[in-house]
Amino acid sequence: MAPTKFQYSVFGLRLQSDLQLPELLEADASSRSQVTVRVGKVPDAPAPGPGPHPTDGGLLLVIDEVACYFVKDGSEIIVEPEPDVPDANVRLFLLGSAMGALLHQRGLLPLHANAVEVEGRAYAFMGESGAGKSTMAAWFHDRGFRIVADDVCVVDFADGARAQIRPGISRLRLWRDTLDATGRDAADHQRSFFGDDAPDKYDVPLARPCSTDEAIPLAAVYLLERGESLAIEPLTGLVAAEAIFANTYRGAYVPLTRSSHDHWSASVKLVRNTPVFCAKRRWGLEDLAEQYSALLEHALQVRRP
């Protein structure tokens, strides 16, 4: 009997997978797959050590004590797990770093950002790890707004110019203190990663996930930074483009996947056609409602004209 093949959709792509991926939305089995995920033997690394290794025809990702992932031609990911590794650990890097490499191979623009839908438009909030992206998304989620993307926000362009977001993985990954601050119980959620030194993060399913067939127009991009008080200022030109470069998801993979030209073109097109802002805010979990309400009001003002 042939092994079961699972069908999913994410980032506007259809996936056929040997692995069960409960984080993704299931797709119609009759749909044509654009990406294949299979378990098998990956090529030998051209150099020792963990990390990304460019090889002929693809990119090999070596994650110590988890798995190796061979990403090829923007259409295939081969996964070779280490023995006895929890499935959740294998999926975390498959849907994160390996998928990031595949998105770059396809010439798409993945931002290290969360995106929220407000009045039919998407607003992306990008920033370094710990900048509060997922905490902000949880705040919006709990007030009835749809989350379009968590951590990886894929931008493409309609009509050659208009930026739009392709919905991502239908869950939030939240730190334990954010669970507590938003009234959630860690016992109700699965850990994102298992191990003695695993980060204290949990997967939280979305109440109203977006259909991955949707493409939601992008109204604005916000760069979250630390500040003494909330202040929002526009970024333009080279400064805006540099913010996009610095907050590209797995940006170090761009030259390794030979996608520098596509990345540059998409980044320039984004800042030419979409407002980019820097939002400085106080770090921490205090005054969340005040700061996020002010950001929401700013987003609405961007949308109304």
C-alpha positions in Angstrom: 0.0 0.0 0.0 1.3 3.4 -0.9 2.1 5.7 2.0 -0.4 8.4 2.9 0.1 11.8 1.4 -1.2 14.8 3.2 -2.4 17.9 1.3 -2.0 21.4 2.8 -2.0 25.0 1.7 0.1 27.9 3.1 1.4 31.2 1.7 -0.7 30.7 -1.4 1.1 27.4 -2.1 -0.3 23.8 -2.3 1.9 21.3 -0.4 1.9 17.5 -0.7 3.6 16.0 2.4 4.7 12.7 3.8 4.6 14.3 7.2 1.4 15.3 9.0 1.5 19.1 9.5 -1.3 20.0 11.9 -0.3 23.7 12.0 -1.4 24.0 8.3 -4.9 24.1 6.8 -5.8 21.0 4.8 -6.3 21.4 1.0 -8.4 19.7 -1.5 -6.7 16.5 -2.6 -7.6 17.2 -6.2 -5.6 20.5 -6.2 -2.3 20.4 -8.0 0.7 20.5 -5.6 3.4 23.1 -6.1 5.6 21.9 -3.3 6.5 18.4 -2.2 7.7 17.6 1.4 9.0 14.1 1.7 11.1 12.1 4.2 14.3 10.7 2.7 18.1 10.8 2.5 19.5 14.3 2.0 22.8 15.0 0.2 26.0 15.1 2.3 26.9 18.5 3.6 29.8 20.1 1.6 31.3 21.3 4.9 31.0 20.2 8.5 28.8 21.9 11.1 25.2 23.1 11.5 23.6 25.8 9.5 22.8 26.4 5.8 25.1 24.8 3.1 24.6 25.7 -0.5 24.8 22.7 -2.8 24.3 22.0 -6.4 20.6 22.6 -7.1 19.6 23.5 -3.6 20.2 24.5 0.0 21.0 22.0 2.8 20.0 23.0 6.3 21.6 21.1 9.1 19.9 21.5 12.5 21.9 19.6 15.2 19.9 17.0 17.1 16.7 17.7 15.0 17.0 17.0 11.3 18.6 17.9 8.0 16.5 19.6 5.3 17.3 19.8 1.6 15.4 22.5 -0.2 15.5 22.3 -3.9 14.2 24.5 -6.8 11.5 26.2 -4.7 9.4 23.0 -5.1 10.8 20.3 -2.9 11.9 19.8 0.7 13.5 16.5 1.7 13.5 15.9 5.5 15.9 13.5 7.2 15.1 13.5 10.9 17.5 12.4 13.6 16.4 9.3 15.5 13.7 9.7 18.2 13.3 13.4 17.7 9.8 14.7 18.7 7.7 15.4 15.6 7.0 19.0 16.8 10.8 19.8 16.7 11.1 18.5 13.2 8.0 20.5 12.1 9.2 23.7 13.8 12.3 24.0 11.5 10.5 22.6 8.5 7.8 25.3 8.6 10.4 27.9 9.7 13.9 27.9 8.3 13.4 25.3 5.5 10.2 27.0 4.3 12.0 30.4 4.4 14.6 29.0 2.1 12.0 27.7 -0.3 10.2 31.0 -0.3 13.4 32.8 -1.3 14.0 30.2 -4.0 10.6 31.0 -5.4 11.4 34.7 -5.6 8.9 35.7 -2.9 9.4 38.3 -0.2 9.1 36.8 3.3 9.2 39.4 6.1 10.0 38.6 9.7 6.7 40.0 10.7 3.2 39.4 11.9 0.2 40.7 10.0 -3.3 41.7 11.2 -6.4 42.4 9.1 -8.2 45.6 9.9 -11.2 46.6 7.7 -10.2 44.4 4.9 -6.6 45.5 4.7 -3.4 43.8 6.2 -1.0 45.7 8.4 2.5 44.1 8.9 4.4 44.5 12.2 8.1 43.5 11.7 11.0 43.6 14.1 13.7 41.5 15.8 12.9 38.6 18.0 11.5 39.9 21.3 10.1 43.1 19.7 6.6 42.1 20.7 5.2 41.0 17.3 3.3 38.0 18.6 2.2 39.7 21.7 0.7 42.4 19.6 -0.9 39.9 17.3 -2.4 38.1 20.4 -3.9 41.5 21.5 -5.5 42.1 18.1 -6.7 38.4 17.9 -8.4 38.7 21.3 -10.4 41.7 20.1 -11.8 39.9 17.1 -9.3 40.9 14.4 -8.0 38.2 12.0 -4.3 37.3 12.1 -3.0 37.0 8.6 0.5 35.8 9.4 2.6 35.0 12.4 6.4 35.4 12.3 6.6 34.8 8.5 4.7 37.3 6.4 4.9 36.6 2.7 4.4 39.6 0.4 3.7 39.3 -3.3 2.3 41.8 -5.8 -1.0 42.0 -7.7 -1.2 43.8 -11.0 2.6 44.1 -10.9 2.6 46.8 -8.2 0.0 46.4 -5.4 1.5 44.6 -2.4 -0.6 41.9 -0.8 -0.2 39.3 2.0 -0.5 35.6 1.4 -1.9 34.1 4.7 0.6 32.0 6.7 0.5 29.4 9.4 -2.7 29.4 11.4 -1.3 29.7 14.9 0.5 32.1 17.2 3.7 31.2 19.0 3.6 32.9 22.4 6.0 33.1 25.3 4.8 31.9 28.7 4.6 35.4 30.1 2.5 36.5 27.1 0.1 33.6 27.7 -0.2 34.7 31.3 -0.6 38.4 30.4 -3.4 37.6 27.9 -5.3 35.3 30.3 -4.3 32.0 28.7 -3.3 28.8 30.5 -0.1 27.1 29.3 -1.7 23.7 30.2 -4.2 24.3 27.4 -1.5 24.6 24.7 1.3 22.5 23.2 4.9 23.5 23.5 6.5 24.7 20.2 9.7 22.8 20.9 10.7 20.0 23.3 14.1 19.6 25.0 16.0 20.4 28.2 16.9 23.9 27.0 13.8 24.5 24.9 12.4 28.1 24.8 9.3 28.5 26.9 7.0 29.1 23.8 3.6 27.6 23.1 1.4 27.1 20.0 -1.9 28.9 20.2 -4.5 28.1 17.4 -6.2 31.0 15.7 -10.0 31.4 16.3 -10.6 32.6 12.8 -7.8 31.6 10.5 -7.6 33.1 7.0 -8.1 30.9 4.0 -4.7 30.5 2.4 -6.4 31.1 -1.0 -7.0 34.7 0.0 -4.6 37.5 -0.9 -5.2 40.5 1.4 -4.1 44.0 0.3 -1.2 45.4 2.4 -2.0 48.9 3.7 1.2 49.6 5.7 4.3 48.1 7.3 5.4 49.0 10.8 8.9 48.5 12.2 8.7 47.9 16.0 11.6 49.4 18.0 12.3 50.2 21.6 11.6 53.8 22.8 10.7 55.8 25.9 7.1 56.3 24.7 5.0 55.5 21.7 6.1 57.5 18.7 5.3 56.7 15.0 7.3 58.2 12.2 7.3 57.5 8.5 10.3 55.8 6.8 11.0 56.6 3.2 13.5 55.8 0.5 16.7 54.0 1.4 15.9 54.0 5.1 12.7 52.2 4.4 14.4 49.7 2.0 17.1 49.0 4.6 14.4 48.3 7.2 12.9 45.7 4.8 16.3 44.2 4.2 17.1 43.9 7.9 13.7 42.3 8.6 13.6 39.8 5.8 12.9 36.4 7.2 16.1 34.3 6.9 17.7 37.1 5.0 21.0 35.4 5.2 19.7 32.8 2.8 19.1 35.3 0.0 22.6 35.1 -1.5 22.8 31.3 -0.8 19.6 30.7 -2.8 20.7 33.1 -5.6 17.6 35.2 -5.1 19.3 38.6 -4.5 17.9 40.2 -7.6 14.3 39.1 -6.9 14.7 40.2 -3.2 16.0 43.6 -4.2 13.3 44.2 -6.8 10.5 43.1 -4.4 11.8 45.2 -1.5 12.1 48.4 -3.7 8.6 47.8 -5.1 7.2 47.4 -1.6 8.6 50.7 -0.2 7.5 52.5 -3.4 3.9 51.4 -3.2 3.3 50.9 0.6 3.7 53.3 3.5 6.4 52.2 6.0 6.6 53.5 9.5 8.8 53.1 12.6 6.8 52.6 15.8 8.9 53.1 18.9 7.3 51.8 22.1 8.1 50.9 25.6 9.3 47.3 25.9 7.5 44.9 28.3 4.0 43.9 29.0 2.9 47.0 30.8 0.5 49.5 29.1 -0.2 47.1 26.3 -3.8 48.2 25.8 -2.8 51.9 25.6 0.1 51.4 23.1 -1.7 48.9 20.9 -4.9 51.0 20.8 -2.8 54.0 19.6 -1.3 51.8 16.9 -4.7 50.6 15.8 -5.9 54.2 15.6 -2.9 55.1 13.5 -3.6 52.1 11.2 -7.2 53.2 10.7 -6.0 56.7 9.8 -3.6 55.2 7.2 -6.5 53.1 5.8 -9.2 55.9 5.6 -7.7 58.0 2.9 
